[in-house]
Amino acid sequence: MHMTPVKCPICKDTKVSKNGTNEKGEQRYICTAKDCLGKAFLLEYTYNGCKPGIEEDIIKQTSNASGIRDISRNLEISTYKVMSTLKKRKTP
């Protein structure tokens, strides 16, 4: 049996421990590195809107003058996720 090390999607460190399961029974993990935020994560997400880095992709596509429906279609997420990310974003 081949074991692959689990890496944190934020800091890319392998200091990861198990953190229970979600409602669907999928294994959750948490990063134990000192410099990391220590948020729980899954290895594979069923919904693309929960993946790490998706909010940055939304902001990039918005700066390229893409509309809400275009962004949701390209990233395969809901329009609600796009709108809530844009509302949370602080304007300069």
Secondary structure as GFF3:
##gff-version 3
##sequence-region A 1 92
A	DSSP	beta_strand	16	21	.	.	.	ID=ss1
A	DSSP	beta_strand	27	31	.	.	.	ID=ss2
A	DSSP	beta_strand	40	42	.	.	.	ID=ss3
A	DSSP	three_ten_helix	48	50	.	.	.	ID=ss4
A	DSSP	alpha_helix	54	63	.	.	.	ID=ss5
A	DSSP	alpha_helix	68	75	.	.	.	ID=ss6
A	DSSP	alpha_helix	79	88	.	.	.	ID=ss7
###
